[in-house]
Amino acid sequence: AQSVNVSIDPSEVSVKEINQLYIEAWKKGVKSLYYQHSVNAAQKFSRDILECRACES
């Protein structure tokens, strides 16, 4: 078993989905789940670029 770091963007994830994440992690034997309810500017910029590239394909 292990610990897992999870980054969560609150504008894209519901409370129900976070709860499901906890349950699935528990079922899989994850000992601790660390999450952050934010996205920094670099992550947002990177995500925007990826979304833009996906639209061009």
CHARMM-style PDB file with segment names, atoms N, HN, CA, C and O in Angstrom:
ATOM      1  N   ALA     1       0.841  -1.189   0.000  1.00  0.00      PROA
ATOM      2  CA  ALA     1       0.000   0.000   0.000  1.00  0.00      PROA
ATOM      3  C   ALA     1       0.875   1.236   0.000  1.00  0.00      PROA
ATOM      4  O   ALA     1       2.043   1.183   0.383  1.00  0.00      PROA
ATOM      5  N   GLN     2       0.314   2.332  -0.424  1.00  0.00      PROA
ATOM      6  HN  GLN     2      -0.635   2.376  -0.735  1.00  0.00      PROA
ATOM      7  CA  GLN     2       1.092   3.549  -0.568  1.00  0.00      PROA
ATOM      8  C   GLN     2       0.239   4.784  -0.336  1.00  0.00      PROA
ATOM      9  O   GLN     2      -0.969   4.698  -0.115  1.00  0.00      PROA
ATOM     10  N   SER     3       0.897   5.934  -0.390  1.00  0.00      PROA
ATOM     11  HN  SER     3       1.878   6.005  -0.570  1.00  0.00      PROA
ATOM     12  CA  SER     3       0.213   7.219  -0.330  1.00  0.00      PROA
ATOM     13  C   SER     3       0.188   7.801  -1.737  1.00  0.00      PROA
ATOM     14  O   SER     3       1.077   7.532  -2.544  1.00  0.00      PROA
ATOM     15  N   VAL     4      -0.828   8.596  -2.025  1.00  0.00      PROA
ATOM     16  HN  VAL     4      -1.551   8.815  -1.369  1.00  0.00      PROA
ATOM     17  CA  VAL     4      -0.978   9.168  -3.356  1.00  0.00      PROA
ATOM     18  C   VAL     4      -1.261  10.658  -3.233  1.00  0.00      PROA
ATOM     19  O   VAL     4      -2.052  11.077  -2.388  1.00  0.00      PROA
ATOM     20  N   ASN     5      -0.611  11.463  -4.079  1.00  0.00      PROA
ATOM     21  HN  ASN     5       0.031  11.123  -4.766  1.00  0.00      PROA
ATOM     22  CA  ASN     5      -0.885  12.891  -4.170  1.00  0.00      PROA
ATOM     23  C   ASN     5      -1.845  13.124  -5.328  1.00  0.00      PROA
ATOM     24  O   ASN     5      -1.631  12.608  -6.425  1.00  0.00      PROA
ATOM     25  N   VAL     6      -2.893  13.893  -5.094  1.00  0.00      PROA
ATOM     26  HN  VAL     6      -3.067  14.312  -4.203  1.00  0.00      PROA
ATOM     27  CA  VAL     6      -3.899  14.165  -6.113  1.00  0.00      PROA
ATOM     28  C   VAL     6      -4.131  15.669  -6.176  1.00  0.00      PROA
ATOM     29  O   VAL     6      -4.325  16.315  -5.146  1.00  0.00      PROA
ATOM     30  N   SER     7      -4.110  16.219  -7.375  1.00  0.00      PROA
ATOM     31  HN  SER     7      -3.951  15.693  -8.211  1.00  0.00      PROA
ATOM     32  CA  SER     7      -4.415  17.635  -7.554  1.00  0.00      PROA
ATOM     33  C   SER     7      -5.828  17.745  -8.107  1.00  0.00      PROA
ATOM     34  O   SER     7      -6.149  17.148  -9.134  1.00  0.00      PROA
ATOM     35  N   ILE     8      -6.663  18.504  -7.428  1.00  0.00      PROA
ATOM     36  HN  ILE     8      -6.402  18.990  -6.593  1.00  0.00      PROA
ATOM     37  CA  ILE     8      -8.074  18.612  -7.793  1.00  0.00      PROA
ATOM     38  C   ILE     8      -8.413  20.062  -8.113  1.00  0.00      PROA
ATOM     39  O   ILE     8      -8.137  20.965  -7.324  1.00  0.00      PROA
ATOM     40  N   ASP     9      -9.010  20.270  -9.274  1.00  0.00      PROA
ATOM     41  HN  ASP     9      -9.235  19.536  -9.915  1.00  0.00      PROA
ATOM     42  CA  ASP     9      -9.501  21.594  -9.652  1.00  0.00      PROA
ATOM     43  C   ASP     9     -10.965  21.667  -9.221  1.00  0.00      PROA
ATOM     44  O   ASP     9     -11.805  20.983  -9.804  1.00  0.00      PROA
ATOM     45  N   PRO    10     -11.288  22.475  -8.218  1.00  0.00      PROA
ATOM     46  CA  PRO    10     -12.652  22.501  -7.680  1.00  0.00      PROA
ATOM     47  C   PRO    10     -13.714  22.917  -8.691  1.00  0.00      PROA
ATOM     48  O   PRO    10     -14.894  22.624  -8.496  1.00  0.00      PROA
ATOM     49  N   SER    11     -13.324  23.584  -9.750  1.00  0.00      PROA
ATOM     50  HN  SER    11     -12.365  23.822  -9.908  1.00  0.00      PROA
ATOM     51  CA  SER    11     -14.311  23.977 -10.760  1.00  0.00      PROA
ATOM     52  C   SER    11     -14.686  22.815 -11.674  1.00  0.00      PROA
ATOM     53  O   SER    11     -15.654  22.902 -12.428  1.00  0.00      PROA
ATOM     54  N   GLU    12     -13.914  21.722 -11.606  1.00  0.00      PROA
ATOM     55  HN  GLU    12     -13.127  21.651 -10.993  1.00  0.00      PROA
ATOM     56  CA  GLU    12     -14.156  20.587 -12.494  1.00  0.00      PROA
ATOM     57  C   GLU    12     -14.546  19.303 -11.761  1.00  0.00      PROA
ATOM     58  O   GLU    12     -14.902  18.314 -12.403  1.00  0.00      PROA
ATOM     59  N   VAL    13     -14.485  19.304 -10.417  1.00  0.00      PROA
ATOM     60  HN  VAL    13     -14.196  20.107  -9.896  1.00  0.00      PROA
ATOM     61  CA  VAL    13     -14.731  18.086  -9.648  1.00  0.00      PROA
ATOM     62  C   VAL    13     -15.810  18.353  -8.599  1.00  0.00      PROA
ATOM     63  O   VAL    13     -15.730  19.320  -7.842  1.00  0.00      PROA
ATOM     64  N   SER    14     -16.810  17.488  -8.567  1.00  0.00      PROA
ATOM     65  HN  SER    14     -16.875  16.702  -9.182  1.00  0.00      PROA
ATOM     66  CA  SER    14     -17.890  17.650  -7.589  1.00  0.00      PROA
ATOM     67  C   SER    14     -17.520  16.967  -6.272  1.00  0.00      PROA
ATOM     68  O   SER    14     -16.584  16.170  -6.215  1.00  0.00      PROA
ATOM     69  N   VAL    15     -18.259  17.287  -5.230  1.00  0.00      PROA
ATOM     70  HN  VAL    15     -19.019  17.934  -5.276  1.00  0.00      PROA
ATOM     71  CA  VAL    15     -18.055  16.657  -3.926  1.00  0.00      PROA
ATOM     72  C   VAL    15     -18.282  15.148  -4.039  1.00  0.00      PROA
ATOM     73  O   VAL    15     -17.569  14.356  -3.423  1.00  0.00      PROA
ATOM     74  N   LYS    16     -19.274  14.765  -4.825  1.00  0.00      PROA
ATOM     75  HN  LYS    16     -19.853  15.408  -5.326  1.00  0.00      PROA
ATOM     76  CA  LYS    16     -19.561  13.341  -5.031  1.00  0.00      PROA
ATOM     77  C   LYS    16     -18.361  12.624  -5.661  1.00  0.00      PROA
ATOM     78  O   LYS    16     -18.030  11.508  -5.262  1.00  0.00      PROA
ATOM     79  N   GLU    17     -17.715  13.254  -6.634  1.00  0.00      PROA
ATOM     80  HN  GLU    17     -17.984  14.161  -6.958  1.00  0.00      PROA
ATOM     81  CA  GLU    17     -16.548  12.645  -7.282  1.00  0.00      PROA
ATOM     82  C   GLU    17     -15.373  12.514  -6.311  1.00  0.00      PROA
ATOM     83  O   GLU    17     -14.640  11.525  -6.350  1.00  0.00      PROA
ATOM     84  N   ILE    18     -15.195  13.504  -5.446  1.00  0.00      PROA
ATOM     85  HN  ILE    18     -15.790  14.307  -5.414  1.00  0.00      PROA
ATOM     86  CA  ILE    18     -14.130  13.423  -4.444  1.00  0.00      PROA
ATOM     87  C   ILE    18     -14.408  12.273  -3.489  1.00  0.00      PROA
ATOM     88  O   ILE    18     -13.496  11.528  -3.128  1.00  0.00      PROA
ATOM     89  N   ASN    19     -15.660  12.126  -3.078  1.00  0.00      PROA
ATOM     90  HN  ASN    19     -16.400  12.731  -3.371  1.00  0.00      PROA
ATOM     91  CA  ASN    19     -16.036  11.018  -2.207  1.00  0.00      PROA
ATOM     92  C   ASN    19     -15.761   9.680  -2.891  1.00  0.00      PROA
ATOM     93  O   ASN    19     -15.233   8.765  -2.260  1.00  0.00      PROA
ATOM     94  N   GLN    20     -16.108   9.556  -4.163  1.00  0.00      PROA
ATOM     95  HN  GLN    20     -16.537  10.299  -4.676  1.00  0.00      PROA
ATOM     96  CA  GLN    20     -15.846   8.329  -4.915  1.00  0.00      PROA
ATOM     97  C   GLN    20     -14.345   8.055  -4.998  1.00  0.00      PROA
ATOM     98  O   GLN    20     -13.914   6.903  -4.940  1.00  0.00      PROA
ATOM     99  N   LEU    21     -13.557   9.114  -5.132  1.00  0.00      PROA
ATOM    100  HN  LEU    21     -13.907  10.049  -5.179  1.00  0.00      PROA
ATOM    101  CA  LEU    21     -12.102   8.976  -5.164  1.00  0.00      PROA
ATOM    102  C   LEU    21     -11.590   8.362  -3.864  1.00  0.00      PROA
ATOM    103  O   LEU    21     -10.755   7.457  -3.885  1.00  0.00      PROA
ATOM    104  N   TYR    22     -12.096   8.859  -2.728  1.00  0.00      PROA
ATOM    105  HN  TYR    22     -12.774   9.593  -2.711  1.00  0.00      PROA
ATOM    106  CA  TYR    22     -11.711   8.304  -1.426  1.00  0.00      PROA
ATOM    107  C   TYR    22     -12.087   6.832  -1.307  1.00  0.00      PROA
ATOM    108  O   TYR    22     -11.292   6.018  -0.839  1.00  0.00      PROA
ATOM    109  N   ILE    23     -13.290   6.497  -1.728  1.00  0.00      PROA
ATOM    110  HN  ILE    23     -13.936   7.159  -2.109  1.00  0.00      PROA
ATOM    111  CA  ILE    23     -13.754   5.109  -1.622  1.00  0.00      PROA
ATOM    112  C   ILE    23     -12.917   4.181  -2.493  1.00  0.00      PROA
ATOM    113  O   ILE    23     -12.517   3.109  -2.040  1.00  0.00      PROA
ATOM    114  N   GLU    24     -12.647   4.574  -3.734  1.00  0.00      PROA
ATOM    115  HN  GLU    24     -12.972   5.445  -4.102  1.00  0.00      PROA
ATOM    116  CA  GLU    24     -11.836   3.740  -4.631  1.00  0.00      PROA
ATOM    117  C   GLU    24     -10.416   3.579  -4.102  1.00  0.00      PROA
ATOM    118  O   GLU    24      -9.840   2.494  -4.179  1.00  0.00      PROA
ATOM    119  N   ALA    25      -9.855   4.653  -3.569  1.00  0.00      PROA
ATOM    120  HN  ALA    25     -10.323   5.535  -3.506  1.00  0.00      PROA
ATOM    121  CA  ALA    25      -8.505   4.570  -3.000  1.00  0.00      PROA
ATOM    122  C   ALA    25      -8.489   3.595  -1.827  1.00  0.00      PROA
ATOM    123  O   ALA    25      -7.570   2.785  -1.704  1.00  0.00      PROA
ATOM    124  N   TRP    26      -9.500   3.671  -0.969  1.00  0.00      PROA
ATOM    125  HN  TRP    26     -10.247   4.329  -1.069  1.00  0.00      PROA
ATOM    126  CA  TRP    26      -9.594   2.761   0.180  1.00  0.00      PROA
ATOM    127  C   TRP    26      -9.714   1.318  -0.291  1.00  0.00      PROA
ATOM    128  O   TRP    26      -9.047   0.434   0.248  1.00  0.00      PROA
ATOM    129  N   LYS    27     -10.562   1.068  -1.298  1.00  0.00      PROA
ATOM    130  HN  LYS    27     -11.103   1.785  -1.736  1.00  0.00      PROA
ATOM    131  CA  LYS    27     -10.740  -0.287  -1.823  1.00  0.00      PROA
ATOM    132  C   LYS    27      -9.442  -0.849  -2.397  1.00  0.00      PROA
ATOM    133  O   LYS    27      -9.197  -2.054  -2.331  1.00  0.00      PROA
ATOM    134  N   LYS    28      -8.620   0.025  -2.957  1.00  0.00      PROA
ATOM    135  HN  LYS    28      -8.820   1.003  -3.011  1.00  0.00      PROA
ATOM    136  CA  LYS    28      -7.369  -0.414  -3.570  1.00  0.00      PROA
ATOM    137  C   LYS    28      -6.211  -0.467  -2.571  1.00  0.00      PROA
ATOM    138  O   LYS    28      -5.087  -0.808  -2.941  1.00  0.00      PROA
ATOM    139  N   GLY    29      -6.482  -0.131  -1.310  1.00  0.00      PROA
ATOM    140  HN  GLY    29      -7.395   0.146  -1.010  1.00  0.00      PROA
ATOM    141  CA  GLY    29      -5.469  -0.246  -0.272  1.00  0.00      PROA
ATOM    142  C   GLY    29      -4.554   0.952  -0.112  1.00  0.00      PROA
ATOM    143  O   GLY    29      -3.504   0.847   0.522  1.00  0.00      PROA
ATOM    144  N   VAL    30      -4.937   2.095  -0.681  1.00  0.00      PROA
ATOM    145  HN  VAL    30      -5.790   2.180  -1.197  1.00  0.00      PROA
ATOM    146  CA  VAL    30      -4.131   3.304  -0.520  1.00  0.00      PROA
ATOM    147  C   VAL    30      -4.201   3.727   0.942  1.00  0.00      PROA
ATOM    148  O   VAL    30      -5.286   3.859   1.508  1.00  0.00      PROA
ATOM    149  N   LYS    31      -3.036   3.938   1.548  1.00  0.00      PROA
ATOM    150  HN  LYS    31      -2.154   3.831   1.089  1.00  0.00      PROA
ATOM    151  CA  LYS    31      -2.984   4.259   2.977  1.00  0.00      PROA
ATOM    152  C   LYS    31      -3.319   5.713   3.270  1.00  0.00      PROA
ATOM    153  O   LYS    31      -3.965   6.008   4.275  1.00  0.00      PROA
ATOM    154  N   SER    32      -2.894   6.613   2.414  1.00  0.00      PROA
ATOM    155  HN  SER    32      -2.370   6.373   1.597  1.00  0.00      PROA
ATOM    156  CA  SER    32      -3.234   8.020   2.622  1.00  0.00      PROA
ATOM    157  C   SER    32      -3.360   8.711   1.276  1.00  0.00      PROA
ATOM    158  O   SER    32      -2.672   8.371   0.313  1.00  0.00      PROA
ATOM    159  N   LEU    33      -4.243   9.676   1.234  1.00  0.00      PROA
ATOM    160  HN  LEU    33      -4.801   9.952   2.017  1.00  0.00      PROA
ATOM    161  CA  LEU    33      -4.549  10.402   0.016  1.00  0.00      PROA
ATOM    162  C   LEU    33      -4.393  11.884   0.315  1.00  0.00      PROA
ATOM    163  O   LEU    33      -5.139  12.444   1.118  1.00  0.00      PROA
ATOM    164  N   TYR    34      -3.429  12.511  -0.328  1.00  0.00      PROA
ATOM    165  HN  TYR    34      -2.823  12.055  -0.980  1.00  0.00      PROA
ATOM    166  CA  TYR    34      -3.199  13.938  -0.155  1.00  0.00      PROA
ATOM    167  C   TYR    34      -3.735  14.639  -1.388  1.00  0.00      PROA
ATOM    168  O   TYR    34      -3.397  14.268  -2.512  1.00  0.00      PROA
ATOM    169  N   TYR    35      -4.560  15.639  -1.188  1.00  0.00      PROA
ATOM    170  HN  TYR    35      -4.834  15.941  -0.275  1.00  0.00      PROA
ATOM    171  CA  TYR    35      -5.061  16.358  -2.347  1.00  0.00      PROA
ATOM    172  C   TYR    35      -5.003  17.854  -2.097  1.00  0.00      PROA
ATOM    173  O   TYR    35      -4.996  18.322  -0.959  1.00  0.00      PROA
ATOM    174  N   GLN    36      -4.962  18.580  -3.193  1.00  0.00      PROA
ATOM    175  HN  GLN    36      -4.967  18.200  -4.117  1.00  0.00      PROA
ATOM    176  CA  GLN    36      -4.875  20.021  -3.153  1.00  0.00      PROA
ATOM    177  C   GLN    36      -6.034  20.565  -3.975  1.00  0.00      PROA
ATOM    178  O   GLN    36      -6.215  20.183  -5.131  1.00  0.00      PROA
ATOM    179  N   HSD    37      -6.813  21.449  -3.382  1.00  0.00      PROA
ATOM    180  HN  HSD    37      -6.667  21.759  -2.443  1.00  0.00      PROA
ATOM    181  CA  HSD    37      -7.984  22.004  -4.070  1.00  0.00      PROA
ATOM    182  C   HSD    37      -7.627  23.267  -4.839  1.00  0.00      PROA
ATOM    183  O   HSD    37      -8.274  24.302  -4.676  1.00  0.00      PROA
ATOM    184  N   SER    38      -6.612  23.186  -5.665  1.00  0.00      PROA
ATOM    185  HN  SER    38      -6.087  22.345  -5.797  1.00  0.00      PROA
ATOM    186  CA  SER    38      -6.277  24.355  -6.459  1.00  0.00      PROA
ATOM    187  C   SER    38      -5.422  23.941  -7.646  1.00  0.00      PROA
ATOM    188  O   SER    38      -4.890  22.832  -7.703  1.00  0.00      PROA
ATOM    189  N   VAL    39      -5.312  24.846  -8.569  1.00  0.00      PROA
ATOM    190  HN  VAL    39      -5.744  25.746  -8.522  1.00  0.00      PROA
ATOM    191  CA  VAL    39      -4.449  24.655  -9.724  1.00  0.00      PROA
ATOM    192  C   VAL    39      -3.607  25.913  -9.828  1.00  0.00      PROA
ATOM    193  O   VAL    39      -4.143  27.021  -9.860  1.00  0.00      PROA
ATOM    194  N   ASN    40      -2.279  25.747  -9.881  1.00  0.00      PROA
ATOM    195  HN  ASN    40      -1.844  24.847  -9.855  1.00  0.00      PROA
ATOM    196  CA  ASN    40      -1.443  26.936  -9.974  1.00  0.00      PROA
ATOM    197  C   ASN    40      -1.429  27.472 -11.405  1.00  0.00      PROA
ATOM    198  O   ASN    40      -1.923  26.812 -12.320  1.00  0.00      PROA
ATOM    199  N   ALA    41      -0.876  28.643 -11.598  1.00  0.00      PROA
ATOM    200  HN  ALA    41      -0.474  29.179 -10.855  1.00  0.00      PROA
ATOM    201  CA  ALA    41      -0.904  29.307 -12.900  1.00  0.00      PROA
ATOM    202  C   ALA    41      -0.222  28.481 -13.983  1.00  0.00      PROA
ATOM    203  O   ALA    41      -0.702  28.436 -15.116  1.00  0.00      PROA
ATOM    204  N   ALA    42       0.879  27.835 -13.658  1.00  0.00      PROA
ATOM    205  HN  ALA    42       1.270  27.872 -12.738  1.00  0.00      PROA
ATOM    206  CA  ALA    42       1.596  27.020 -14.645  1.00  0.00      PROA
ATOM    207  C   ALA    42       0.747  25.832 -15.089  1.00  0.00      PROA
ATOM    208  O   ALA    42       0.720  25.498 -16.274  1.00  0.00      PROA
ATOM    209  N   GLN    43       0.055  25.192 -14.146  1.00  0.00      PROA
ATOM    210  HN  GLN    43       0.077  25.463 -13.184  1.00  0.00      PROA
ATOM    211  CA  GLN    43      -0.813  24.069 -14.500  1.00  0.00      PROA
ATOM    212  C   GLN    43      -1.965  24.537 -15.387  1.00  0.00      PROA
ATOM    213  O   GLN    43      -2.311  23.863 -16.357  1.00  0.00      PROA
ATOM    214  N   LYS    44      -2.556  25.677 -15.065  1.00  0.00      PROA
ATOM    215  HN  LYS    44      -2.275  26.224 -14.276  1.00  0.00      PROA
ATOM    216  CA  LYS    44      -3.660  26.227 -15.851  1.00  0.00      PROA
ATOM    217  C   LYS    44      -3.191  26.545 -17.265  1.00  0.00      PROA
ATOM    218  O   LYS    44      -3.878  26.222 -18.234  1.00  0.00      PROA
ATOM    219  N   PHE    45      -2.029  27.175 -17.388  1.00  0.00      PROA
ATOM    220  HN  PHE    45      -1.471  27.437 -16.601  1.00  0.00      PROA
ATOM    221  CA  PHE    45      -1.477  27.522 -18.692  1.00  0.00      PROA
ATOM    222  C   PHE    45      -1.212  26.269 -19.515  1.00  0.00      PROA
ATOM    223  O   PHE    45      -1.556  26.213 -20.696  1.00  0.00      PROA
ATOM    224  N   SER    46      -0.605  25.269 -18.895  1.00  0.00      PROA
ATOM    225  HN  SER    46      -0.326  25.315 -17.935  1.00  0.00      PROA
ATOM    226  CA  SER    46      -0.305  24.014 -19.578  1.00  0.00      PROA
ATOM    227  C   SER    46      -1.585  23.325 -20.030  1.00  0.00      PROA
ATOM    228  O   SER    46      -1.655  22.817 -21.149  1.00  0.00      PROA
ATOM    229  N   ARG    47      -2.583  23.306 -19.180  1.00  0.00      PROA
ATOM    230  HN  ARG    47      -2.527  23.719 -18.271  1.00  0.00      PROA
ATOM    231  CA  ARG    47      -3.864  22.673 -19.508  1.00  0.00      PROA
ATOM    232  C   ARG    47      -4.541  23.402 -20.665  1.00  0.00      PROA
ATOM    233  O   ARG    47      -5.112  22.769 -21.553  1.00  0.00      PROA
ATOM    234  N   ASP    48      -4.477  24.744 -20.654  1.00  0.00      PROA
ATOM    235  HN  ASP    48      -4.013  25.258 -19.932  1.00  0.00      PROA
ATOM    236  CA  ASP    48      -5.077  25.523 -21.737  1.00  0.00      PROA
ATOM    237  C   ASP    48      -4.406  25.217 -23.069  1.00  0.00      PROA
ATOM    238  O   ASP    48      -5.079  25.111 -24.094  1.00  0.00      PROA
ATOM    239  N   ILE    49      -3.082  25.076 -23.060  1.00  0.00      PROA
ATOM    240  HN  ILE    49      -2.535  25.163 -22.228  1.00  0.00      PROA
ATOM    241  CA  ILE    49      -2.344  24.755 -24.287  1.00  0.00      PROA
ATOM    242  C   ILE    49      -2.752  23.380 -24.798  1.00  0.00      PROA
ATOM    243  O   ILE    49      -2.976  23.209 -25.996  1.00  0.00      PROA
ATOM    244  N   LEU    50      -2.850  22.399 -23.907  1.00  0.00      PROA
ATOM    245  HN  LEU    50      -2.668  22.538 -22.933  1.00  0.00      PROA
ATOM    246  CA  LEU    50      -3.240  21.053 -24.316  1.00  0.00      PROA
ATOM    247  C   LEU    50      -4.650  21.041 -24.895  1.00  0.00      PROA
ATOM    248  O   LEU    50      -4.905  20.367 -25.893  1.00  0.00      PROA
ATOM    249  N   GLU    51      -5.561  21.776 -24.278  1.00  0.00      PROA
ATOM    250  HN  GLU    51      -5.353  22.323 -23.467  1.00  0.00      PROA
ATOM    251  CA  GLU    51      -6.928  21.838 -24.787  1.00  0.00      PROA
ATOM    252  C   GLU    51      -6.964  22.496 -26.160  1.00  0.00      PROA
ATOM    253  O   GLU    51      -7.720  22.071 -27.034  1.00  0.00      PROA
ATOM    254  N   CYS    52      -6.159  23.523 -26.352  1.00  0.00      PROA
ATOM    255  HN  CYS    52      -5.546  23.869 -25.641  1.00  0.00      PROA
ATOM    256  CA  CYS    52      -6.097  24.216 -27.632  1.00  0.00      PROA
ATOM    257  C   CYS    52      -5.572  23.267 -28.714  1.00  0.00      PROA
ATOM    258  O   CYS    52      -6.110  23.228 -29.820  1.00  0.00      PROA
ATOM    259  N   ARG    53      -4.530  22.506 -28.397  1.00  0.00      PROA
ATOM    260  HN  ARG    53      -4.093  22.537 -27.498  1.00  0.00      PROA
ATOM    261  CA  ARG    53      -3.978  21.551 -29.357  1.00  0.00      PROA
ATOM    262  C   ARG    53      -4.993  20.469 -29.698  1.00  0.00      PROA
ATOM    263  O   ARG    53      -5.061  20.017 -30.841  1.00  0.00      PROA
ATOM    264  N   ALA    54      -5.773  20.057 -28.719  1.00  0.00      PROA
ATOM    265  HN  ALA    54      -5.717  20.424 -27.791  1.00  0.00      PROA
ATOM    266  CA  ALA    54      -6.781  19.028 -28.960  1.00  0.00      PROA
ATOM    267  C   ALA    54      -7.845  19.533 -29.938  1.00  0.00      PROA
ATOM    268  O   ALA    54      -8.364  18.762 -30.745  1.00  0.00      PROA
ATOM    269  N   CYS    55      -8.163  20.815 -29.866  1.00  0.00      PROA
ATOM    270  HN  CYS    55      -7.741  21.442 -29.211  1.00  0.00      PROA
ATOM    271  CA  CYS    55      -9.163  21.386 -30.771  1.00  0.00      PROA
ATOM    272  C   CYS    55      -8.646  21.463 -32.201  1.00  0.00      PROA
ATOM    273  O   CYS    55      -9.429  21.381 -33.147  1.00  0.00      PROA
ATOM    274  N   GLU    56      -7.337  21.618 -32.366  1.00  0.00      PROA
ATOM    275  HN  GLU    56      -6.701  21.684 -31.597  1.00  0.00      PROA
ATOM    276  CA  GLU    56      -6.745  21.746 -33.693  1.00  0.00      PROA
ATOM    277  C   GLU    56      -6.659  20.418 -34.417  1.00  0.00      PROA
ATOM    278  O   GLU    56      -6.569  20.393 -35.645  1.00  0.00      PROA
ATOM    279  N   SER    57      -6.686  19.315 -33.689  1.00  0.00      PROA
ATOM    280  HN  SER    57      -6.760  19.335 -32.692  1.00  0.00      PROA
ATOM    281  CA  SER    57      -6.512  17.995 -34.309  1.00  0.00      PROA
ATOM    282  C   SER    57      -7.716  17.562 -35.092  1.00  0.00      PROA
ATOM    283  OT1 SER    57      -7.720  16.475 -35.670  1.00  0.00      PROA
TER     284      SER     57
END
